[in-house]
Amino acid sequence: MSFIKKIFHTKNYLCLYLNDGRELMVPAEFLRKACPCSLCRHQPARQKAKSLKVLDEDAQIASIKKIGNYGVQILFSDNHSTGIFSFDYLYQLILSNEFCKSSIKSR
Ligand SMILES: [Zn+2]
Protein backbone atom coordinates (compact mmCIF):
# COMPACT_ATOMS: atom_id res chain seq x y z
CA MET A 1 0.00 0.00 0.00
CA SER A 2 1.43 3.37 -0.87
CA PHE A 3 -0.89 5.96 0.59
CA ILE A 4 2.07 7.47 2.42
CA LYS A 5 3.93 10.14 0.52
CA LYS A 6 6.47 11.15 3.10
CA ILE A 7 7.42 9.94 6.51
CA PHE A 8 9.67 11.50 9.11
CA HIS A 9 10.04 11.65 12.83
CA THR A 10 10.76 13.85 15.79
CA LYS A 11 11.73 12.49 19.19
CA ASN A 12 8.13 12.18 20.24
CA TYR A 13 6.18 11.67 17.07
CA LEU A 14 6.12 9.77 13.83
CA CYS A 15 4.76 12.13 11.19
CA LEU A 16 3.10 10.93 8.03
CA TYR A 17 2.12 12.83 4.92
CA LEU A 18 -0.53 10.97 2.99
CA ASN A 19 -1.02 11.04 -0.75
CA ASP A 20 -4.42 12.66 -0.32
CA GLY A 21 -2.82 15.68 1.38
CA ARG A 22 -3.56 14.79 4.98
CA GLU A 23 -0.89 14.88 7.67
CA LEU A 24 -0.90 12.91 10.83
CA MET A 25 1.19 12.39 13.92
CA VAL A 26 1.55 9.24 15.97
CA PRO A 27 3.02 9.54 19.49
CA ALA A 28 6.20 7.56 20.08
CA GLU A 29 5.01 5.95 23.29
CA PHE A 30 1.87 4.76 21.55
CA LEU A 31 3.95 3.13 18.82
CA ARG A 32 6.25 1.56 21.38
CA LYS A 33 3.31 -0.07 23.12
CA ALA A 34 1.89 -1.27 19.83
CA CYS A 35 5.19 -2.73 18.65
CA PRO A 36 4.27 -5.69 16.45
CA CYS A 37 7.46 -7.72 16.91
CA SER A 38 7.19 -11.21 18.34
CA LEU A 39 9.18 -10.23 21.41
CA CYS A 40 6.62 -7.62 22.42
CA ARG A 41 3.61 -9.63 21.32
CA HIS A 42 4.61 -12.64 23.38
CA GLN A 43 5.75 -10.98 26.56
CA PRO A 44 3.84 -12.25 29.59
CA ALA A 45 1.14 -9.74 30.49
CA ARG A 46 2.57 -8.95 33.91
CA GLN A 47 6.04 -8.28 32.62
CA LYS A 48 4.59 -6.19 29.86
CA ALA A 49 2.54 -4.05 32.22
CA LYS A 50 5.65 -3.41 34.24
CA SER A 51 7.82 -2.43 31.32
CA LEU A 52 5.09 -0.26 29.82
CA LYS A 53 4.93 1.79 32.97
CA VAL A 54 8.57 2.69 32.51
CA LEU A 55 8.10 3.24 28.83
CA ASP A 56 5.20 5.62 29.26
CA GLU A 57 7.49 8.49 30.04
CA ASP A 58 10.55 7.28 28.24
CA ALA A 59 9.70 6.00 24.83
CA GLN A 60 11.09 8.20 22.11
CA ILE A 61 11.99 7.58 18.51
CA ALA A 62 15.73 7.50 17.93
CA SER A 63 15.57 6.81 14.21
CA ILE A 64 13.45 5.26 11.50
CA LYS A 65 14.24 3.23 8.43
CA LYS A 66 11.85 2.87 5.55
CA ILE A 67 11.30 -0.69 4.38
CA GLY A 68 10.50 -0.23 0.70
CA ASN A 69 6.87 0.63 0.10
CA TYR A 70 5.88 -1.76 2.79
CA GLY A 71 6.46 -0.04 6.08
CA VAL A 72 8.91 1.43 8.50
CA GLN A 73 11.30 0.04 11.08
CA ILE A 74 11.52 2.16 14.21
CA LEU A 75 14.47 2.35 16.57
CA PHE A 76 13.21 3.45 19.97
CA SER A 77 15.19 5.21 22.66
CA ASP A 78 15.23 2.02 24.74
CA ASN A 79 17.24 0.45 21.90
CA HIS A 80 14.36 -1.65 20.71
CA SER A 81 14.19 -1.91 16.94
CA THR A 82 12.85 -5.33 16.00
CA GLY A 83 9.37 -4.11 15.21
CA ILE A 84 8.49 -3.37 11.61
CA PHE A 85 5.35 -1.30 11.30
CA SER A 86 3.71 -1.98 7.96
CA PHE A 87 1.79 1.00 6.63
CA ASP A 88 -1.40 -1.03 6.81
CA TYR A 89 -0.75 -1.74 10.48
CA LEU A 90 0.08 1.91 11.15
CA TYR A 91 -3.12 3.01 9.52
CA GLN A 92 -5.18 0.57 11.59
CA LEU A 93 -3.43 1.83 14.73
CA ILE A 94 -4.19 5.41 13.87
CA LEU A 95 -7.85 4.69 13.26
CA SER A 96 -8.08 2.84 16.57
CA ASN A 97 -6.75 5.76 18.59
CA GLU A 98 -8.73 8.92 19.27
CA PHE A 99 -5.69 11.15 19.67
CA CYS A 100 -4.21 10.01 16.38
CA LYS A 101 -7.53 10.33 14.61
CA SER A 102 -7.97 13.84 15.92
CA SER A 103 -4.44 14.76 14.85
CA ILE A 104 -5.30 14.18 11.21
CA LYS A 105 -5.07 17.51 9.43
CA SER A 106 -6.06 18.39 5.91
CA ARG A 107 -3.99 20.82 3.98
ZN1 LIG B 1 8.88 -5.06 19.86
Backbone and ligand atoms as CSV (ligand in chain L), in Angstrom:
chain,resi,resn,atom,element,x,y,z
A,1,MET,N,N,0.852,-1.191,0.000
A,1,MET,CA,C,0.000,0.000,0.000
A,1,MET,C,C,0.889,1.243,0.000
A,2,SER,N,N,0.544,2.201,-0.793
A,2,SER,CA,C,1.425,3.368,-0.871
A,2,SER,C,C,0.651,4.665,-0.712
A,3,PHE,N,N,-0.145,4.723,0.343
A,3,PHE,CA,C,-0.893,5.963,0.586
A,3,PHE,C,C,-0.042,6.978,1.325
A,4,ILE,N,N,1.188,6.564,1.691
A,4,ILE,CA,C,2.065,7.473,2.415
A,4,ILE,C,C,3.088,8.093,1.476
A,5,LYS,N,N,3.082,9.415,1.437
A,5,LYS,CA,C,3.926,10.137,0.521
A,5,LYS,C,C,5.284,10.402,1.149
A,6,LYS,N,N,5.244,10.769,2.415
A,6,LYS,CA,C,6.470,11.151,3.099
A,6,LYS,C,C,6.347,10.767,4.562
A,7,ILE,N,N,7.460,10.344,5.116
A,7,ILE,CA,C,7.421,9.941,6.514
A,7,ILE,C,C,8.677,10.461,7.194
A,8,PHE,N,N,8.507,11.054,8.353
A,8,PHE,CA,C,9.668,11.500,9.113
A,8,PHE,C,C,9.336,11.448,10.590
A,9,HIS,N,N,10.312,11.757,11.411
A,9,HIS,CA,C,10.039,11.646,12.834
A,9,HIS,C,C,10.695,12.772,13.620
A,10,THR,N,N,10.111,13.030,14.783
A,10,THR,CA,C,10.762,13.849,15.793
A,10,THR,C,C,11.000,12.885,16.951
A,11,LYS,N,N,11.506,13.376,18.057
A,11,LYS,CA,C,11.731,12.489,19.194
A,11,LYS,C,C,10.439,11.855,19.674
A,12,ASN,N,N,9.368,12.632,19.629
A,12,ASN,CA,C,8.126,12.184,20.244
A,12,ASN,C,C,7.017,11.764,19.291
A,13,TYR,N,N,7.234,12.000,18.019
A,13,TYR,CA,C,6.177,11.666,17.066
A,13,TYR,C,C,6.712,11.069,15.769
A,14,LEU,N,N,5.903,10.201,15.194
A,14,LEU,CA,C,6.120,9.769,13.831
A,14,LEU,C,C,5.121,10.571,12.996
A,15,CYS,N,N,5.629,11.263,11.983
A,15,CYS,CA,C,4.759,12.130,11.188
A,15,CYS,C,C,4.613,11.553,9.786
A,16,LEU,N,N,3.373,11.504,9.337
A,16,LEU,CA,C,3.098,10.929,8.027
A,16,LEU,C,C,2.374,11.934,7.144
A,17,TYR,N,N,2.852,12.053,5.924
A,17,TYR,CA,C,2.120,12.829,4.919
A,17,TYR,C,C,1.473,11.825,3.983
A,18,LEU,N,N,0.175,11.915,3.862
A,18,LEU,CA,C,-0.527,10.969,2.995
A,18,LEU,C,C,-0.679,11.535,1.586
A,19,ASN,N,N,-0.861,10.638,0.651
A,19,ASN,CA,C,-1.017,11.045,-0.749
A,19,ASN,C,C,-2.205,11.972,-0.964
A,20,ASP,N,N,-3.224,11.834,-0.121
A,20,ASP,CA,C,-4.419,12.663,-0.318
A,20,ASP,C,C,-4.273,14.037,0.338
A,21,GLY,N,N,-3.050,14.346,0.847
A,21,GLY,CA,C,-2.817,15.675,1.382
A,21,GLY,C,C,-2.969,15.789,2.889
A,22,ARG,N,N,-3.421,14.724,3.537
A,22,ARG,CA,C,-3.565,14.790,4.981
A,22,ARG,C,C,-2.221,14.542,5.664
A,23,GLU,N,N,-2.082,15.110,6.851
A,23,GLU,CA,C,-0.891,14.877,7.668
A,23,GLU,C,C,-1.343,14.255,8.965
A,24,LEU,N,N,-0.546,13.379,9.508
A,24,LEU,CA,C,-0.898,12.911,10.834
A,24,LEU,C,C,0.317,12.549,11.666
A,25,MET,N,N,0.109,12.594,12.970
A,25,MET,CA,C,1.186,12.385,13.916
A,25,MET,C,C,0.840,11.254,14.867
A,26,VAL,N,N,1.773,10.342,15.059
A,26,VAL,CA,C,1.551,9.235,15.973
A,26,VAL,C,C,2.571,9.343,17.110
A,27,PRO,N,N,2.087,9.404,18.362
A,27,PRO,CA,C,3.017,9.545,19.485
A,27,PRO,C,C,3.948,8.339,19.621
A,28,ALA,N,N,5.197,8.610,19.969
A,28,ALA,CA,C,6.202,7.561,20.077
A,28,ALA,C,C,5.822,6.502,21.106
A,29,GLU,N,N,5.308,6.929,22.239
A,29,GLU,CA,C,5.012,5.949,23.289
A,29,GLU,C,C,3.874,5.025,22.866
A,30,PHE,N,N,2.974,5.566,22.066
A,30,PHE,CA,C,1.871,4.759,21.553
A,30,PHE,C,C,2.404,3.686,20.601
A,31,LEU,N,N,3.348,4.080,19.756
A,31,LEU,CA,C,3.952,3.135,18.821
A,31,LEU,C,C,4.740,2.065,19.574
A,32,ARG,N,N,5.436,2.511,20.613
A,32,ARG,CA,C,6.251,1.564,21.375
A,32,ARG,C,C,5.374,0.476,21.995
A,33,LYS,N,N,4.224,0.891,22.502
A,33,LYS,CA,C,3.305,-0.066,23.115
A,33,LYS,C,C,2.700,-0.996,22.079
A,34,ALA,N,N,2.536,-0.482,20.880
A,34,ALA,CA,C,1.889,-1.272,19.835
A,34,ALA,C,C,2.899,-2.032,18.988
A,35,CYS,N,N,4.144,-2.053,19.418
A,35,CYS,CA,C,5.193,-2.734,18.649
A,35,CYS,C,C,4.746,-4.134,18.253
A,36,PRO,N,N,4.800,-4.417,16.937
A,36,PRO,CA,C,4.268,-5.685,16.455
A,36,PRO,C,C,5.267,-6.839,16.470
A,37,CYS,N,N,6.470,-6.639,16.971
A,37,CYS,CA,C,7.455,-7.722,16.906
A,37,CYS,C,C,7.077,-8.859,17.850
A,38,SER,N,N,7.606,-10.029,17.574
A,38,SER,CA,C,7.189,-11.211,18.336
A,38,SER,C,C,7.616,-11.099,19.795
A,39,LEU,N,N,8.702,-10.434,20.037
A,39,LEU,CA,C,9.175,-10.230,21.408
A,39,LEU,C,C,8.112,-9.506,22.237
A,40,CYS,N,N,7.614,-8.405,21.701
A,40,CYS,CA,C,6.618,-7.615,22.419
A,40,CYS,C,C,5.268,-8.312,22.472
A,41,ARG,N,N,4.914,-8.964,21.377
A,41,ARG,CA,C,3.613,-9.627,21.324
A,41,ARG,C,C,3.527,-10.789,22.304
A,42,HIS,N,N,4.650,-11.427,22.585
A,42,HIS,CA,C,4.608,-12.642,23.383
A,42,HIS,C,C,5.124,-12.480,24.805
A,43,GLN,N,N,5.345,-11.224,25.180
A,43,GLN,CA,C,5.750,-10.983,26.560
A,43,GLN,C,C,4.610,-11.355,27.489
A,44,PRO,N,N,4.916,-11.992,28.621
A,44,PRO,CA,C,3.844,-12.253,29.592
A,44,PRO,C,C,3.200,-10.936,30.010
A,45,ALA,N,N,1.894,-10.966,30.232
A,45,ALA,CA,C,1.141,-9.738,30.493
A,45,ALA,C,C,1.699,-8.945,31.674
A,46,ARG,N,N,2.093,-9.641,32.716
A,46,ARG,CA,C,2.566,-8.953,33.913
A,46,ARG,C,C,3.860,-8.195,33.627
A,47,GLN,N,N,4.752,-8.878,32.963
A,47,GLN,CA,C,6.037,-8.278,32.620
A,47,GLN,C,C,5.812,-7.074,31.709
A,48,LYS,N,N,4.889,-7.239,30.817
A,48,LYS,CA,C,4.587,-6.190,29.862
A,48,LYS,C,C,4.064,-4.948,30.576
A,49,ALA,N,N,3.117,-5.164,31.481
A,49,ALA,CA,C,2.538,-4.045,32.220
A,49,ALA,C,C,3.634,-3.285,32.958
A,50,LYS,N,N,4.567,-4.024,33.494
A,50,LYS,CA,C,5.652,-3.413,34.243
A,50,LYS,C,C,6.539,-2.576,33.313
A,51,SER,N,N,6.910,-3.152,32.209
A,51,SER,CA,C,7.816,-2.425,31.320
A,51,SER,C,C,7.109,-1.238,30.658
A,52,LEU,N,N,5.813,-1.358,30.455
A,52,LEU,CA,C,5.095,-0.259,29.822
A,52,LEU,C,C,5.028,0.962,30.722
A,53,LYS,N,N,4.985,0.696,32.025
A,53,LYS,CA,C,4.928,1.794,32.972
A,53,LYS,C,C,6.188,2.663,32.837
A,54,VAL,N,N,7.308,1.979,32.695
A,54,VAL,CA,C,8.572,2.687,32.514
A,54,VAL,C,C,8.559,3.403,31.172
A,55,LEU,N,N,8.061,2.695,30.184
A,55,LEU,CA,C,8.101,3.236,28.828
A,55,LEU,C,C,7.199,4.445,28.625
A,56,ASP,N,N,6.135,4.518,29.426
A,56,ASP,CA,C,5.198,5.617,29.261
A,56,ASP,C,C,5.883,6.969,29.147
A,57,GLU,N,N,6.836,7.191,30.028
A,57,GLU,CA,C,7.487,8.494,30.038
A,57,GLU,C,C,8.715,8.523,29.147
A,58,ASP,N,N,9.229,7.354,28.850
A,58,ASP,CA,C,10.550,7.280,28.236
A,58,ASP,C,C,10.580,7.099,26.731
A,59,ALA,N,N,9.581,6.435,26.203
A,59,ALA,CA,C,9.702,5.997,24.827
A,59,ALA,C,C,9.815,7.172,23.863
A,60,GLN,N,N,10.908,7.207,23.153
A,60,GLN,CA,C,11.089,8.198,22.112
A,60,GLN,C,C,11.587,7.487,20.865
A,61,ILE,N,N,11.510,8.168,19.751
A,61,ILE,CA,C,11.986,7.577,18.510
A,61,ILE,C,C,13.410,8.061,18.258
A,62,ALA,N,N,14.342,7.132,18.170
A,62,ALA,CA,C,15.730,7.504,17.926
A,62,ALA,C,C,15.980,7.649,16.427
A,63,SER,N,N,15.452,6.702,15.657
A,63,SER,CA,C,15.570,6.805,14.207
A,63,SER,C,C,14.556,5.892,13.538
A,64,ILE,N,N,14.355,6.133,12.254
A,64,ILE,CA,C,13.454,5.261,11.502
A,64,ILE,C,C,14.127,4.853,10.198
A,65,LYS,N,N,13.681,3.715,9.685
A,65,LYS,CA,C,14.237,3.225,8.433
A,65,LYS,C,C,13.078,2.736,7.587
A,66,LYS,N,N,12.947,3.284,6.407
A,66,LYS,CA,C,11.846,2.870,5.545
A,66,LYS,C,C,12.140,1.502,4.953
A,67,ILE,N,N,11.151,0.639,4.968
A,67,ILE,CA,C,11.299,-0.687,4.383
A,67,ILE,C,C,10.510,-0.686,3.080
A,68,GLY,N,N,11.155,-0.284,2.014
A,68,GLY,CA,C,10.497,-0.226,0.701
A,68,GLY,C,C,9.187,0.536,0.757
A,69,ASN,N,N,8.199,0.025,0.073
A,69,ASN,CA,C,6.871,0.627,0.101
A,69,ASN,C,C,5.995,-0.051,1.126
A,70,TYR,N,N,6.629,-0.882,1.928
A,70,TYR,CA,C,5.880,-1.762,2.793
A,70,TYR,C,C,5.615,-1.172,4.168
A,71,GLY,N,N,6.641,-0.534,4.734
A,71,GLY,CA,C,6.457,-0.036,6.084
A,71,GLY,C,C,7.698,0.647,6.605
A,72,VAL,N,N,7.805,0.719,7.911
A,72,VAL,CA,C,8.908,1.433,8.505
A,72,VAL,C,C,9.393,0.688,9.757
A,73,GLN,N,N,10.712,0.648,9.887
A,73,GLN,CA,C,11.298,0.045,11.082
A,73,GLN,C,C,11.676,1.188,12.012
A,74,ILE,N,N,11.298,1.068,13.269
A,74,ILE,CA,C,11.523,2.162,14.210
A,74,ILE,C,C,12.522,1.747,15.280
A,75,LEU,N,N,13.552,2.563,15.459
A,75,LEU,CA,C,14.474,2.349,16.574
A,75,LEU,C,C,14.040,3.274,17.704
A,76,PHE,N,N,13.661,2.667,18.822
A,76,PHE,CA,C,13.214,3.451,19.970
A,76,PHE,C,C,14.386,3.776,20.890
A,77,SER,N,N,14.131,4.746,21.767
A,77,SER,CA,C,15.188,5.213,22.662
A,77,SER,C,C,15.620,4.142,23.666
A,78,ASP,N,N,14.810,3.110,23.845
A,78,ASP,CA,C,15.233,2.025,24.738
A,78,ASP,C,C,15.990,0.949,23.952
A,79,ASN,N,N,16.436,1.328,22.743
A,79,ASN,CA,C,17.240,0.450,21.898
A,79,ASN,C,C,16.471,-0.697,21.289
A,80,HIS,N,N,15.179,-0.601,21.288
A,80,HIS,CA,C,14.355,-1.648,20.714
A,80,HIS,C,C,14.061,-1.315,19.250
A,81,SER,N,N,14.371,-2.238,18.359
A,81,SER,CA,C,14.188,-1.915,16.940
A,81,SER,C,C,13.716,-3.099,16.118
A,82,THR,N,N,13.216,-4.139,16.769
A,82,THR,CA,C,12.852,-5.330,15.999
A,82,THR,C,C,11.461,-5.250,15.385
A,83,GLY,N,N,10.714,-4.213,15.744
A,83,GLY,CA,C,9.366,-4.114,15.207
A,83,GLY,C,C,9.330,-3.405,13.864
A,84,ILE,N,N,8.702,-4.040,12.899
A,84,ILE,CA,C,8.491,-3.375,11.612
A,84,ILE,C,C,7.013,-3.053,11.497
A,85,PHE,N,N,6.732,-1.769,11.382
A,85,PHE,CA,C,5.347,-1.305,11.295
A,85,PHE,C,C,4.981,-1.191,9.821
A,86,SER,N,N,4.154,-2.110,9.354
A,86,SER,CA,C,3.715,-1.976,7.963
A,86,SER,C,C,2.768,-0.783,7.901
A,87,PHE,N,N,2.658,-0.172,6.733
A,87,PHE,CA,C,1.792,1.002,6.626
A,87,PHE,C,C,0.334,0.631,6.906
A,88,ASP,N,N,-0.045,-0.571,6.513
A,88,ASP,CA,C,-1.404,-1.028,6.814
A,88,ASP,C,C,-1.638,-1.070,8.316
A,89,TYR,N,N,-0.644,-1.624,9.028
A,89,TYR,CA,C,-0.749,-1.737,10.477
A,89,TYR,C,C,-0.808,-0.345,11.109
A,90,LEU,N,N,0.062,0.540,10.641
A,90,LEU,CA,C,0.078,1.914,11.150
A,90,LEU,C,C,-1.288,2.570,10.978
A,91,TYR,N,N,-1.854,2.373,9.814
A,91,TYR,CA,C,-3.121,3.009,9.518
A,91,TYR,C,C,-4.225,2.474,10.439
A,92,GLN,N,N,-4.208,1.171,10.677
A,92,GLN,CA,C,-5.180,0.573,11.591
A,92,GLN,C,C,-5.004,1.138,12.999
A,93,LEU,N,N,-3.740,1.276,13.408
A,93,LEU,CA,C,-3.433,1.834,14.729
A,93,LEU,C,C,-3.998,3.240,14.871
A,94,ILE,N,N,-3.759,4.026,13.844
A,94,ILE,CA,C,-4.192,5.414,13.867
A,94,ILE,C,C,-5.704,5.503,13.997
A,95,LEU,N,N,-6.394,4.665,13.227
A,95,LEU,CA,C,-7.854,4.690,13.263
A,95,LEU,C,C,-8.404,4.188,14.594
A,96,SER,N,N,-7.598,3.403,15.314
A,96,SER,CA,C,-8.084,2.840,16.568
A,96,SER,C,C,-7.810,3.770,17.746
A,97,ASN,N,N,-7.146,4.889,17.497
A,97,ASN,CA,C,-6.750,5.765,18.589
A,97,ASN,C,C,-7.335,7.163,18.405
A,98,GLU,N,N,-8.047,7.627,19.403
A,98,GLU,CA,C,-8.733,8.923,19.274
A,98,GLU,C,C,-7.762,10.082,19.069
A,99,PHE,N,N,-6.642,10.052,19.809
A,99,PHE,CA,C,-5.688,11.147,19.666
A,99,PHE,C,C,-5.160,11.210,18.238
A,100,CYS,N,N,-4.776,10.040,17.714
A,100,CYS,CA,C,-4.211,10.011,16.376
A,100,CYS,C,C,-5.238,10.452,15.352
A,101,LYS,N,N,-6.462,9.957,15.538
A,101,LYS,CA,C,-7.525,10.334,14.614
A,101,LYS,C,C,-7.735,11.834,14.616
A,102,SER,N,N,-7.704,12.405,15.819
A,102,SER,CA,C,-7.967,13.842,15.923
A,102,SER,C,C,-6.775,14.661,15.443
A,103,SER,N,N,-5.619,14.020,15.310
A,103,SER,CA,C,-4.443,14.761,14.852
A,103,SER,C,C,-4.410,14.888,13.332
A,104,ILE,N,N,-5.305,14.142,12.667
A,104,ILE,CA,C,-5.298,14.185,11.211
A,104,ILE,C,C,-5.702,15.566,10.719
A,105,LYS,N,N,-4.815,16.161,9.933
A,105,LYS,CA,C,-5.069,17.506,9.426
A,105,LYS,C,C,-5.147,17.478,7.906
A,106,SER,N,N,-6.043,18.250,7.371
A,106,SER,CA,C,-6.061,18.385,5.913
A,106,SER,C,C,-5.343,19.663,5.538
A,107,ARG,N,N,-4.701,19.604,4.403
A,107,ARG,CA,C,-3.993,20.819,3.983
A,107,ARG,C,C,-4.755,21.520,2.883
L,1,ZN,ZN,ZN,8.884,-5.058,19.855
